[in-house]
Amino acid sequence: MNNYSLHSHNCWTDNQLQEATLHIKDGIITEVIKGPLIPTDLPLIEAGDAVLMPGVIDAHVHINEPGRTYWEGFETATKAAAFGGITTLVDMPLNSSPVVTNVAAMQQKLTASEGKRHVHCGFYGGIVGNEIVEKGIKELEALLAAGCLGVKAFLVHSGIDEFPNATLAALDKAMPVIKAAGVPLLVHCEWEMPIKGEDLLSQNPTSYPAYLASRPKTWENEAIKRVLQLCQKHHCPTHIVHLSAADALPLILEAKRAGLPVTVETCTHYLFFEAETIPDGSTLHKCAPPIRKHPNNLLLKNALRDGQIDFIASDHSPAPPDIKELETGNFQKAWGGIAGLQFLLPASWTALRDHMSLSQFIPLLTKHPADFLGLGEIKGKIAAGYHADLVVWDPAQAFEVTEGLIHHRHKASPFVGQTLSGMVTDTFVRGERVVGNGKGRQRNCGEIILKE
């Protein structure tokens, strides 16, 4: 069905919820008619009192295919995304193998996604080690010309040996090239420094407080300070991924007020979970930077409400149960990553519903990431001429996360057993109803998104 109407009493348009009817043709919203439904000859899909809003855009996902498809792949990741109301995601250059640091590896990614994209997929490239200083910038220029939506770098070991952390000298050389391409540099901001006191984690490898102490806020603060200095030097768009340490917010706010092109995201798990309630041995909660304590996470929520943090992402980084050390509970050995792609929308809303209105919340998952990715003229908004990437969901409907609901490749997730508010019933990808009434319908509707 490529020509139809979609009506809701709670449609998110013109920055508010109001009754409206969308006319959709060939994957594009052709008209938005505000007010009560006016009968037409077009087929009608009725959303009733559920919220109809732009599809969620997740700008930080690890799909891992090719090379580690047994961790996660395009088939399962994009299906889970669709069931969670996500219509566009952007895949990180790791943990696939090969990692995407050149055009050949990026082409392997694109090929691997064929026939498996149930939502739209964009791709980032990566900078590793000191290679750009030693070998020159040609590979980076070619990668940018191939259409990657940004370039990712780590300042600490990534967990994947094929993707070593970039040096500051490499970032210094890369930033002018990235700026010229009109895309952001995305940085994992931790700067490893000696930790005062005893090595608690070696002595207590199943202790979550010991793991938390092993990656202190000072690591994030120091890394962010160094990255902002480079941003000030080059005025290259610079994005801080998965901020967990609220102590760094004054630094970021100062940079923004000075006019630097800085953006920052935080993640669902930093808003929903708290260190005080994570049991020892629960390696499902291990991620880097770590989930911190309640006072810190409350500051993150306030910063989202006040516009200091730009948007929310999942940082979906799944792994097989054995690599998560579920049996041993060993935080030293366990893979650090949260499996939560499917629950980005409901878990974020559950965490934030007492801190902001729906009108404040919706842009954090739609318009703001669309603008960040350079897609703000076609996605992230309900208006004539925009892509019909849409989600219907009920913010008030509570549900328990069970393994049977999960469409990720592996069911192991810290969200299992949690009660969330915000049931997704329908997801439209370029007008195609990929999920309808909570069940899968159309498949393979997602497009590849490249920087023009």
C-alpha positions in Angstrom: 0.0 0.0 0.0 1.8 3.2 -1.2 -1.0 5.7 -1.1 -3.1 6.0 2.1 -4.0 8.1 5.1 -2.8 7.8 8.7 -4.9 9.4 11.5 -4.1 10.0 15.1 -5.6 12.1 17.9 -2.0 12.6 19.2 0.2 13.3 16.2 3.5 15.0 16.9 3.6 17.9 14.4 4.5 21.6 14.7 6.3 20.7 18.0 3.1 19.6 19.7 0.7 16.7 20.0 -2.6 17.4 18.1 -5.2 15.6 16.1 -4.0 15.2 12.5 -4.2 13.1 9.4 -1.3 12.3 7.2 -1.6 11.6 3.5 1.3 9.3 2.4 2.2 8.5 -1.1 5.3 6.6 -2.3 7.0 6.8 1.0 6.6 10.6 1.4 4.2 12.6 3.6 2.4 14.7 1.0 0.0 16.5 3.3 -0.7 17.1 7.0 -4.3 17.9 7.8 -4.8 19.2 11.3 -8.0 18.7 13.2 -10.7 16.0 13.0 -10.6 13.3 10.4 -12.0 14.3 7.0 -13.2 11.2 5.0 -11.4 10.5 1.7 -11.3 7.7 -0.8 -7.8 6.8 0.4 -7.3 3.6 2.6 -7.2 4.7 6.2 -5.0 3.4 9.1 -6.3 4.6 12.4 -3.9 5.1 15.3 -6.6 6.4 17.7 -5.3 7.9 20.9 -1.8 6.5 20.5 1.0 8.8 19.8 2.1 9.1 16.2 5.5 10.6 15.8 8.6 10.5 13.6 10.4 7.2 13.7 13.2 7.0 16.2 16.7 7.6 14.9 19.5 5.8 16.8 22.8 7.3 15.9 25.0 4.8 17.8 24.6 1.1 17.1 27.1 -1.8 16.8 25.7 -4.4 14.4 29.0 -6.4 14.1 28.4 -7.8 10.6 30.5 -8.9 8.7 32.9 -11.0 10.8 31.0 -11.2 14.1 27.5 -11.9 12.9 27.2 -14.5 15.7 27.3 -11.5 18.0 24.6 -9.6 16.1 23.8 -9.0 12.4 21.8 -6.8 10.1 18.9 -9.2 10.0 18.3 -9.4 13.8 19.5 -5.8 14.7 17.2 -4.1 12.2 14.3 -6.3 13.0 14.7 -5.4 16.7 15.0 -1.8 15.8 11.7 -1.9 13.8 9.9 -3.5 16.8 11.3 -0.7 19.0 10.0 2.1 16.7 13.4 2.8 15.3 13.3 3.6 11.6 17.0 4.8 11.1 20.2 3.6 12.7 23.9 4.3 12.1 26.3 1.4 12.4 29.7 1.9 14.1 32.9 0.9 12.4 33.6 -1.8 15.0 32.9 -4.6 16.2 32.7 -6.0 12.7 35.7 -7.7 11.1 37.2 -6.0 9.2 36.7 -2.8 11.0 35.7 0.1 8.7 38.8 2.2 8.4 39.0 2.0 4.6 36.6 2.0 1.6 37.0 -1.8 0.9 35.8 -2.6 4.5 32.9 -0.1 4.1 31.9 -1.8 0.9 31.8 -5.2 2.7 29.5 -3.6 5.3 27.1 -2.4 2.5 27.1 -5.7 0.8 26.6 -7.6 4.1 23.4 -5.5 4.7 21.7 -6.4 1.4 18.4 -8.2 1.9 18.6 -7.7 5.7 17.8 -4.0 6.2 14.3 -3.8 7.9 15.1 -0.1 8.7 17.4 2.5 7.2 21.1 2.1 7.8 23.9 4.6 7.8 27.5 4.0 8.4 30.5 5.6 10.2 34.1 5.2 9.4 37.0 5.0 11.9 40.4 6.3 12.7 42.8 4.0 14.6 46.2 4.3 16.2 48.7 6.7 14.6 48.1 5.5 11.0 46.9 8.8 9.6 50.2 10.4 10.7 52.3 7.5 9.5 50.5 6.8 6.2 48.9 10.1 5.3 45.3 11.1 4.9 44.3 9.5 1.6 42.5 6.5 3.1 40.4 8.9 5.3 39.6 11.1 2.4 38.5 8.1 0.4 36.3 6.9 3.2 34.7 10.2 3.6 34.1 10.5 -0.1 32.4 7.0 0.0 29.6 8.5 2.1 30.2 7.7 5.7 28.2 9.9 8.0 31.0 10.5 10.5 34.3 9.2 11.8 34.7 7.4 15.1 37.8 7.3 17.3 38.6 5.9 20.7 41.0 7.5 23.2 41.2 4.3 25.2 41.4 0.6 24.2 38.2 -0.2 22.3 38.0 -3.8 23.4 38.7 -4.9 19.8 42.4 -5.2 19.0 41.7 -4.4 15.3 40.5 -1.0 16.4 43.3 0.5 18.6 42.7 3.9 20.2 43.7 6.9 18.1 46.5 9.2 19.2 45.9 12.9 19.7 48.3 13.5 16.9 46.1 11.5 14.6 43.0 13.4 15.5 44.9 16.7 15.1 45.7 15.7 11.5 42.3 14.2 10.8 40.1 17.0 12.0 40.6 19.5 9.1 39.8 16.7 6.6 36.7 15.7 8.5 35.6 19.3 8.8 36.0 19.8 5.1 33.8 16.7 4.5 31.0 18.3 6.6 30.6 15.3 9.0 31.4 15.0 12.7 34.3 13.3 14.5 32.8 11.0 17.1 35.0 10.3 20.1 34.9 7.7 22.9 36.1 10.0 25.7 38.1 8.1 28.3 41.7 8.9 29.0 43.4 6.1 31.0 45.3 7.4 34.1 46.6 5.8 37.2 44.0 5.1 39.8 44.7 6.1 43.4 44.5 3.4 46.0 44.2 -0.3 45.7 43.3 -2.3 42.5 39.9 -3.3 43.8 38.8 -5.0 40.7 41.7 -7.5 40.6 40.9 -8.4 44.2 37.1 -8.5 43.6 36.4 -9.2 39.9 32.7 -9.8 40.5 32.1 -6.6 42.4 30.2 -3.9 40.5 31.5 -1.1 42.8 35.0 -2.3 42.1 34.3 -2.2 38.3 32.9 1.3 38.7 35.9 2.5 40.6 38.2 1.1 37.8 36.8 3.6 35.3 36.4 6.9 37.2 34.8 10.1 36.1 38.2 11.7 35.9 39.0 9.5 32.9 36.0 11.0 31.0 36.7 14.5 32.2 40.3 14.5 31.1 39.5 13.0 27.7 36.8 15.5 27.0 39.1 18.4 28.0 41.7 17.2 25.5 39.1 16.7 22.7 37.6 20.1 23.2 41.1 21.7 22.9 41.4 20.1 19.5 37.9 21.2 18.6 38.8 24.8 19.5 41.9 24.6 17.3 40.2 23.2 14.2 36.5 24.0 14.7 35.8 20.5 13.4 32.3 19.2 14.3 33.0 17.1 17.4 30.7 14.7 19.0 31.1 13.1 22.4 29.5 9.7 22.5 27.8 8.0 25.4 28.5 10.6 28.1 28.2 9.1 31.5 30.1 11.5 33.8 28.0 14.5 34.7 31.1 16.3 36.0 32.1 17.0 32.4 28.9 19.0 31.6 30.3 22.4 32.6 33.2 21.9 30.2 30.8 21.0 27.4 28.5 23.8 28.2 31.4 26.3 28.2 32.5 25.0 24.8 29.0 25.4 23.3 28.6 28.9 24.7 32.0 29.8 23.1 30.5 28.7 19.7 32.4 25.5 19.3 30.7 22.9 17.1 30.3 20.4 19.9 27.5 17.9 20.4 27.0 15.2 23.0 24.8 12.2 23.5 24.0 10.0 26.5 22.5 6.6 26.5 19.4 4.9 27.8 21.2 2.7 30.3 22.8 5.7 32.0 19.3 7.1 32.6 17.4 3.9 33.4 19.9 2.0 35.6 21.8 3.1 38.7 25.0 1.7 40.1 23.5 1.4 43.6 21.1 -1.3 42.4 23.3 -3.3 40.1 24.1 -6.6 41.8 27.6 -8.0 42.0 28.3 -10.4 39.2 25.6 -8.8 36.9 27.9 -8.5 33.9 24.9 -7.7 31.7 25.3 -4.2 33.1 28.9 -3.9 32.1 29.7 -1.1 29.7 32.3 1.6 29.2 32.1 4.2 30.5 30.2 2.5 33.3 26.7 3.1 34.7 27.2 5.5 37.6 25.3 6.4 40.7 21.9 8.1 41.2 23.1 11.7 41.9 25.2 11.6 38.7 22.5 10.2 36.5 19.9 12.7 37.8 22.2 15.4 36.5 22.3 13.7 33.1 18.5 13.8 33.0 18.4 17.4 34.0 20.9 18.2 31.3 18.8 16.5 28.7 15.7 18.5 29.8 17.7 21.7 29.7 19.2 21.1 26.3 22.8 20.7 27.4 22.9 17.1 26.1 21.7 16.9 22.5 20.1 13.5 22.1 19.9 9.9 23.4 21.3 6.8 21.7 21.3 3.1 22.6 25.0 2.3 22.0 23.7 -1.3 21.4 26.8 -3.5 21.8 25.7 -7.1 22.2 27.8 -10.2 22.5 27.2 -13.9 23.0 26.4 -15.0 26.6 29.7 -16.7 27.1 31.7 -13.6 26.2 29.6 -11.7 28.7 30.8 -14.1 31.4 27.3 -14.6 32.7 28.2 -17.8 34.6 31.3 -16.3 36.3 30.1 -12.8 36.8 33.7 -11.6 36.2 33.7 -7.9 35.3 37.4 -8.0 34.4 36.8 -10.6 31.6 33.3 -9.8 30.4 32.6 -8.0 27.2 31.6 -4.4 27.9 28.4 -3.5 26.1 24.7 -3.2 26.7 22.1 -5.0 24.5 19.3 -2.5 24.4 18.5 -1.4 20.8 14.9 -2.6 20.9 14.2 -0.6 24.1 15.7 2.8 23.3 12.3 4.4 23.1 10.3 2.9 26.0 13.2 2.6 28.4 14.3 6.2 27.8 10.7 7.4 28.3 10.3 5.3 31.4 13.5 6.9 32.8 12.6 10.5 31.8 8.8 10.7 32.1 9.0 12.3 35.6 11.6 14.8 34.4 10.1 16.2 31.2 7.0 16.3 29.0 6.5 14.3 25.9 7.0 17.5 23.9 10.5 17.8 25.4 11.2 14.1 25.0 10.3 13.3 21.4 12.9 15.6 19.7 15.7 13.8 21.7 15.0 10.7 19.7 13.9 12.2 16.4 14.7 15.8 15.3 18.0 16.2 17.2 19.7 13.0 15.9 18.3 13.8 12.4 20.0 17.2 12.5 23.2 15.8 13.9 23.4 13.3 11.0 22.6 16.0 8.4 19.2 14.4 7.7 17.0 17.1 9.2 15.5 18.2 5.9 14.0 14.8 5.2 13.7 12.9 8.5 12.9 13.5 12.2 9.8 15.5 11.5 6.2 15.1 10.5 5.6 17.6 7.7 4.8 17.6 4.0 7.8 16.5 2.0 9.4 14.5 4.8 10.0 10.7 4.6 7.1 8.7 6.0 9.3 7.1 8.7 6.8 6.9 11.5 6.1 5.1 14.8 2.8 4.6 16.7 3.2 4.0 20.4 1.4 4.3 23.7 3.5 6.1 26.3 1.2 5.0 29.1 1.0 1.3 28.3 3.3 -0.7 30.6 4.8 -4.0 29.7 7.4 -6.4 31.1 10.4 -7.2 29.0 10.6 -11.0 28.5 13.1 -13.0 26.4 10.2 -13.8 24.1 9.7 -10.1 23.2 13.4 -9.6 22.2 14.4 -9.7 18.5 18.1 -9.2 19.1 20.2 -12.2 18.1 20.9 -13.0 21.8 18.3 -12.5 24.5 20.7 -11.6 27.2 19.9 -8.0 28.2 19.7 -6.1 31.5 16.3 -5.0 30.4 14.8 -8.5 30.8 12.4 -8.5 33.7 12.1 -4.7 33.7 8.7 -3.0 33.4 8.7 -0.3 30.8 6.2 2.3 29.7 5.7 2.9 26.0 4.4 0.0 23.9 5.2 0.3 20.2 2.4 -1.1 17.9 3.3 0.2 14.4 6.5 1.2 12.6 6.5 2.6 9.1 9.7 2.7 7.0 9.3 5.0 4.0 5.6 4.4 4.2 5.8 0.6 4.4 4.2 -0.9 7.5 7.1 -3.0 8.8 5.4 -3.6 12.1 1.6 -3.5 12.4 -0.4 -4.1 15.5 2.7 -5.4 17.2 3.5 -8.0 14.5 6.0 -8.1 11.7 4.6 -7.3 8.2 6.8 -5.9 5.5 10.5 -6.7 5.3 13.7 -5.4 3.7 12.3 -1.8 3.4 15.3 0.0 4.7 17.6 2.1 2.5 21.3 2.7 2.7 22.0 6.3 3.9 25.2 7.9 2.7 26.5 11.4 2.9 26.0 13.0 -0.5 
